[in-house]
Amino acid sequence: MTLTMANSARIKAAKNKLESADYNYKLFESKYTQFSPFVLDSEVMRDRDNEYDSRVSVGFEKEYFGGSSLGANIGTRKIWGNEQPDETAQFVETKLRFPLFNSNKKLTRMIERTFEENELYSAQLDYVNAVRDTIKKSLEQYYDFIPRSQILHNLRAYKMDLVQLRDHGALNGRASDRQLLDGEINSLTSQIQGWEIEVQSLLIEMERWIGVEKFSQFKIDPIKLDFDQPVYFGAFYVTASFDQILNKATENDTELMVLELVKISAMEKKRLARKGKWDTFLTVGGQYNFNEEIGGRQTEDYYEVGSGIVIKRFDRSVLVNTIRKADADIFYIERTIEDRKIEMSAGIKQKKVTLLTTKDRVLSSRKSLESWGKIHAQKKAEFIKVAETADNYVQSFRSLRTAMEDELDQVNEYLDTIRDFDYICGTYTQHVGIDAF
């Protein structure tokens, strides 16, 4: 899992796509939450009496998503003209604007933001699914590689054992027996070659999905299944109840997370639409003149404060349609969540039965392998002493080989079922520690 997370180009591409969507979302939202550190404002006015009034200020502004805004600046004002004594003043002023109740402007902006929001959620889901799907494919190759490479290893050992038996001194003068063993060795050689191709193909697929060029620098360890130990591979899924596994799956399911986020957004739009008939903003501001001269004479400092209300009535049909759309979205999400949980529930029930059955089959096949191992050893000893025919010995050898392959096939199926459980329960995301939300 760690190697796949670090090396997979597919995961990296999905991560880049998520970063792009995240920046696009922030870019859109920043249009409504801008901080302007430098705002220069200047104006000059002239009346019919040739009197002039100029004003220059510099400061900053901050606007918030709900429509609130804050500004402060420092500036100078000058009045001059025909028979008008020159008047100058330096001042500091602030402006504050915020909604008294619920802001329809916030609702409007949330609706405008829906597309970018959905794009972000889609990218988040794609990223997590890319991680899960890629790791699942990596583990699929790994869980197939482990038992198949063990089968190949055992077949090579069996072949060596047959070769040693064929060359055993006790078989001198027993040409027909040696010929029969040669035939079995040739057959085994052909099977070994087939397994070599399959194991090599699995290794190539592992390299592809994990993103590693060569596994030569890694040691691929087998997975030991010792069901007598208190904790063994996959023990949680074997011993846990259906409800425990389902809770684990629902807690980690990224699709449910996205649906819940979309539902929260739809509920907020509905709440704002219900109270969004009016847009009522209160404005508060103040100005302090800290240096003022009229006709060359210094005057006392003074300040001004003021407030106002901006009221706007919105089209009722827009709000009604917004509420209806939000209701439709919420119902859709709730039904989708319900269907998703039913799907996970069915998958868990199916895999639970498969896992318990497969575990029993692994244990049974191990007993069978152990029994055939003893029978084969006995037949071999008797064959060397000419107390058993070559046909019976070869038959016991084939039964041993079949039991070995069957046991490892059951192990393979057990590992595949654990892989499917991990996928359903989303444990990959916990193990690699991704954070897409």
C-alpha positions in Angstrom: 0.0 0.0 0.0 2.8 2.4 0.9 4.7 1.7 -2.2 1.6 2.2 -4.4 0.7 5.4 -2.7 4.3 6.8 -3.2 4.9 5.6 -6.8 1.6 5.2 -8.7 1.3 7.7 -11.5 -2.5 7.3 -11.5 -2.7 8.3 -7.9 -0.4 11.3 -8.5 -2.5 12.4 -11.5 -5.7 12.2 -9.4 -4.0 14.2 -6.7 -3.0 16.9 -9.2 -6.6 17.0 -10.4 -7.9 17.4 -6.9 -5.4 20.3 -6.2 -6.6 22.0 -9.4 -10.2 21.7 -8.4 -9.4 22.9 -4.9 -7.5 26.0 -6.2 -10.4 26.6 -8.7 -12.9 26.5 -5.8 -10.7 28.9 -3.7 -10.3 31.1 -6.7 -14.1 31.4 -7.2 -14.7 32.0 -3.5 -11.9 34.5 -3.3 -13.9 36.8 -5.6 -16.3 37.2 -2.8 -13.9 37.2 0.1 -11.3 39.6 -1.3 -8.8 41.5 0.8 -7.6 44.6 -1.0 -4.5 45.8 0.9 -4.2 49.0 -1.2 -7.2 51.1 -2.3 -6.5 54.6 -3.7 -9.6 56.8 -4.1 -9.5 60.3 -5.5 -12.1 62.7 -6.8 -12.5 66.4 -7.7 -15.8 68.3 -7.9 -16.6 71.8 -9.2 -19.8 73.7 -8.8 -21.3 76.6 -10.8 -19.6 79.2 -8.6 -16.2 77.8 -9.6 -15.7 76.3 -6.2 -13.6 73.1 -6.0 -13.7 70.1 -3.7 -11.0 67.5 -3.9 -10.5 64.3 -1.9 -7.8 61.7 -1.9 -7.6 58.6 0.4 -5.7 55.4 0.6 -6.5 52.3 2.7 -7.8 48.7 2.6 -11.0 46.8 2.1 -12.1 43.3 3.1 -15.3 41.6 1.8 -16.8 38.4 3.3 -18.8 35.7 1.6 -22.0 36.7 3.3 -21.9 40.2 1.9 -20.3 41.9 4.9 -17.4 44.3 4.3 -14.9 46.3 6.2 -12.8 49.2 5.1 -10.5 51.8 6.6 -8.4 54.6 5.0 -6.5 57.7 5.7 -6.8 60.8 3.4 -6.9 64.5 2.8 -9.7 66.8 1.6 -9.3 70.3 0.2 -11.9 73.0 -0.7 -11.0 76.1 -2.6 -12.4 78.5 -5.2 -14.0 81.9 -6.0 -14.2 83.9 -2.8 -13.9 80.6 -0.8 -11.4 80.5 1.9 -9.1 77.5 1.4 -10.0 74.6 3.6 -7.9 71.5 4.2 -8.3 68.5 6.4 -6.5 65.2 7.1 -8.8 62.4 8.3 -9.1 58.8 9.2 -12.3 56.9 8.4 -13.8 53.5 8.7 -16.7 51.7 7.0 -18.5 48.6 8.1 -21.4 46.8 6.4 -23.1 43.6 7.6 -26.5 41.9 7.3 -28.9 42.4 10.1 -30.7 39.1 9.5 -30.1 36.5 6.8 -28.3 37.6 3.7 -29.9 36.8 0.4 -26.6 37.8 -1.1 -25.1 34.8 0.7 -27.7 32.5 -0.9 -27.1 33.9 -4.3 -23.3 33.3 -4.0 -23.8 29.8 -2.7 -26.0 29.0 -5.7 -23.3 30.5 -8.1 -20.7 28.5 -6.3 -22.5 25.2 -6.8 -20.7 24.2 -10.0 -17.3 24.7 -8.5 -18.4 23.0 -5.3 -19.6 19.9 -7.2 -16.3 19.9 -9.3 -14.3 19.9 -6.0 -16.4 17.1 -4.5 -16.1 15.1 -7.7 -12.3 15.5 -7.7 -12.2 14.5 -4.0 -14.2 11.4 -4.8 -12.1 10.6 -7.9 -8.9 11.0 -5.9 -9.9 8.7 -3.0 -11.3 6.2 -5.5 -8.1 6.3 -7.5 -6.2 5.4 -4.3 -8.6 2.7 -3.4 -8.9 1.2 -6.9 -5.1 1.3 -7.6 -4.2 -0.2 -4.2 -6.9 -2.9 -4.7 -5.3 -3.8 -8.1 -1.9 -3.8 -6.5 -3.1 -6.1 -3.7 -4.9 -8.3 -6.2 -1.6 -9.0 -8.0 0.2 -9.4 -4.7 -2.3 -11.8 -3.1 -2.3 -13.8 -6.4 1.5 -13.7 -6.6 2.2 -15.0 -3.0 0.4 -18.4 -3.2 1.3 -18.9 -6.9 5.0 -18.3 -6.3 4.7 -20.7 -3.3 3.2 -23.3 -5.7 6.0 -22.8 -8.1 8.6 -23.1 -5.3 6.9 -26.4 -4.1 6.8 -27.8 -7.6 10.5 -27.2 -8.1 11.1 -28.9 -4.8 8.9 -31.9 -5.8 10.8 -32.1 -9.1 14.1 -32.2 -7.3 12.8 -34.9 -5.1 11.7 -36.9 -8.1 15.1 -36.5 -9.8 16.9 -37.7 -6.6 14.5 -40.6 -6.4 15.1 -41.6 -10.1 18.8 -41.5 -9.5 18.6 -43.4 -6.3 20.8 -46.5 -6.2 17.9 -48.7 -5.2 16.4 -48.2 -8.6 19.4 -49.8 -10.4 18.1 -52.4 -12.8 14.5 -51.0 -12.5 14.4 -49.4 -16.0 10.6 -49.3 -16.2 10.3 -47.6 -12.9 12.9 -45.0 -13.8 11.1 -44.5 -17.2 7.8 -43.8 -15.3 9.6 -41.3 -13.1 11.1 -39.6 -16.1 7.7 -39.2 -17.6 6.4 -37.6 -14.4 9.5 -35.3 -14.2 8.9 -34.2 -17.8 5.2 -33.5 -17.0 6.2 -31.6 -13.9 8.8 -29.6 -15.9 6.1 -28.5 -18.3 3.8 -27.5 -15.4 6.7 -25.6 -13.8 7.3 -23.6 -17.0 3.6 -22.7 -17.1 3.7 -21.5 -13.5 6.9 -19.5 -14.2 5.1 -17.6 -16.9 2.1 -16.9 -14.7 4.2 -15.8 -11.7 6.3 -13.6 -13.9 3.2 -12.0 -15.4 1.9 -11.3 -11.9 5.2 -9.7 -11.0 5.0 -7.4 -14.0 1.4 -6.5 -13.1 2.5 -5.7 -9.6 5.3 -3.4 -10.9 2.8 -1.7 -13.2 0.1 -1.0 -10.5 2.5 -0.2 -7.8 4.6 2.0 -10.1 8.0 0.3 -9.4 10.2 -0.5 -12.3 11.8 -3.6 -10.8 11.2 -5.5 -7.6 14.8 -6.7 -7.5 15.6 -4.3 -4.6 12.6 -5.6 -2.6 12.0 -8.8 -0.8 8.5 -10.1 -1.3 7.6 -12.0 1.8 4.8 -14.5 2.0 1.7 -14.0 4.2 1.5 -16.6 6.9 -2.0 -17.7 7.9 -1.9 -19.2 11.4 -5.5 -19.4 12.5 -4.4 -20.7 15.9 -2.9 -17.3 16.8 -5.2 -14.8 18.6 -4.5 -12.2 15.9 -4.0 -13.4 12.3 -4.4 -11.9 8.9 -8.1 -10.9 8.4 -9.1 -11.8 11.9 -11.3 -8.7 12.3 -13.5 -9.7 9.3 -13.8 -13.3 10.6 -14.7 -12.5 14.2 -16.5 -9.1 13.9 -20.3 -9.0 13.6 -22.1 -7.8 10.5 -23.0 -4.5 12.2 -19.4 -3.8 13.3 -18.2 -4.3 9.7 -21.0 -2.2 8.2 -20.3 0.6 10.7 -16.6 0.5 9.6 -17.6 0.6 6.0 -20.0 3.5 6.4 -17.5 5.5 8.5 -14.9 5.3 5.8 -17.0 5.4 2.7 -16.0 8.5 0.6 -19.1 8.5 -1.5 -21.2 8.8 1.7 -19.0 11.6 2.9 -19.4 13.5 -0.3 -23.2 13.0 -0.3 -23.4 14.2 3.3 -21.5 17.4 2.3 -23.8 18.0 -0.6 -26.8 17.5 1.6 -25.5 20.0 4.1 -25.0 22.5 1.4 -28.6 21.9 0.0 -30.1 22.3 3.5 -28.2 25.6 4.0 -29.6 26.9 0.7 -33.1 25.9 1.7 -32.7 27.6 5.1 -31.4 30.8 3.5 -34.1 30.8 0.8 -36.8 30.5 3.5 -35.5 33.6 5.2 -34.1 35.4 2.2 -37.1 37.5 1.0 -35.3 40.6 2.2 -31.7 41.6 2.0 -31.2 44.0 5.0 -27.7 45.5 5.5 -26.7 47.9 8.2 -23.9 50.3 7.4 -21.8 52.0 10.1 -19.0 54.5 9.5 -17.0 57.2 11.1 -14.5 59.9 10.2 -12.1 61.7 12.4 -10.4 64.9 11.2 -7.1 65.1 13.1 -5.8 68.2 11.2 -7.9 70.9 9.7 -7.3 74.5 8.5 -9.8 77.0 7.2 -8.4 80.2 5.7 -5.0 79.5 7.1 -6.3 79.1 10.7 -6.1 75.8 12.6 -9.4 74.5 13.8 -10.2 71.9 16.5 -10.2 68.3 15.6 -13.6 66.7 15.3 -15.3 63.5 14.3 -18.4 62.3 12.5 -20.3 59.0 12.8 -23.2 57.7 10.9 -25.2 54.6 10.0 -27.7 53.6 7.5 -29.9 50.7 6.3 -30.0 49.1 2.8 -33.1 47.1 2.2 -33.8 45.0 -0.9 -36.8 42.8 -1.7 -36.3 39.7 -3.9 -38.5 37.9 -6.4 -40.6 35.3 -4.5 -40.6 32.9 -7.5 -36.8 32.7 -7.3 -36.9 31.8 -3.7 -39.7 29.2 -4.1 -37.8 27.5 -6.9 -34.6 27.5 -4.8 -36.5 25.8 -2.0 -38.0 23.2 -4.3 -34.7 22.5 -5.9 -33.1 22.1 -2.5 -35.9 19.7 -1.4 -35.4 17.6 -4.6 -31.6 17.6 -4.0 -32.1 16.5 -0.4 -34.5 13.7 -1.3 -32.2 12.5 -4.1 -29.2 12.4 -1.7 -31.1 10.6 1.0 -32.3 7.9 -1.4 -28.8 7.6 -2.8 -27.3 7.2 0.7 -30.0 4.6 1.4 -29.2 2.7 -1.8 -25.4 3.0 -1.1 -25.8 1.5 2.4 -28.0 -1.4 1.0 -25.3 -2.1 -1.6 -22.6 -2.2 1.1 -24.8 -4.3 3.3 -25.3 -6.9 0.6 -21.6 -6.9 -0.3 -20.6 -7.5 3.3 -23.2 -10.3 3.8 -21.9 -12.0 0.7 -18.2 -11.6 1.6 -18.8 -12.7 5.2 -20.3 -16.0 4.1 -17.5 -16.5 1.5 -14.8 -15.7 4.1 -16.0 -18.1 6.8 -16.5 -20.8 4.2 -13.0 -20.2 2.7 -11.4 -20.3 6.1 -12.9 -23.7 6.7 -11.8 -24.9 3.3 -8.2 -23.7 4.0 -8.2 -25.7 7.3 -9.7 -28.7 5.6 -7.2 -28.6 2.7 -4.3 -28.3 5.1 -5.5 -31.4 6.9 -5.8 -33.1 3.5 -2.3 -32.0 2.5 -0.9 -33.2 5.8 -2.6 -36.6 5.3 -1.3 -36.9 1.7 2.2 -35.9 2.8 2.3 -38.9 5.2 0.8 -41.3 2.6 3.3 -40.1 0.0 6.3 -40.5 2.4 5.1 -44.0 3.2 4.6 -44.9 -0.5 8.0 -43.5 -1.3 9.7 -45.7 1.4 7.9 -48.8 0.2 8.6 -48.0 -3.4 12.4 -47.8 -2.7 12.1 -51.2 -1.0 10.1 -52.6 -4.0 7.2 -53.1 -1.6 5.1 -50.7 -3.7 4.6 -50.3 -7.4 5.7 -47.3 -9.3 2.2 -46.6 -10.4 0.9 -46.4 -6.9 3.8 -44.2 -5.8 3.3 -41.8 -8.8 -0.4 -41.7 -8.0 0.3 -40.7 -4.3 2.7 -38.0 -5.6 0.1 -36.6 -7.9 -2.4 -36.6 -5.0 0.1 -34.8 -2.8 0.7 -32.2 -5.5 -3.0 -31.7 -6.1 -3.6 -31.2 -2.3 -0.7 -28.7 -2.2 -2.2 -26.7 -5.0 -5.7 -26.9 -3.6 -4.5 -25.6 -0.2 -2.7 -22.7 -1.8 -5.7 -21.9 -4.0 -7.9 -21.7 -0.9 -5.4 -19.4 0.7 -5.5 -17.3 -2.5 -9.3 -17.1 -2.3 -9.1 -16.2 1.4 -6.7 -13.3 0.7 -8.8 -12.1 -2.2 -11.9 -12.0 0.1 -9.9 -10.0 2.7 -8.9 -7.6 -0.1 -12.5 -7.2 -1.1 -13.4 -6.5 2.6 -10.7 -3.9 2.8 -12.0 -2.2 -0.3 -15.6 -2.2 0.9 -14.6 -0.9 4.4 -12.2 1.7 3.0 -9.3 0.7 5.2 -6.8 1.7 2.4 -7.5 5.4 3.1 -6.8 5.0 6.8 -3.6 3.0 6.2 -2.0 5.5 3.8 -3.4 8.5 5.7 -4.9 10.4 2.8 -6.9 13.6 3.6 -9.1 14.7 0.7 -11.8 16.4 2.8 
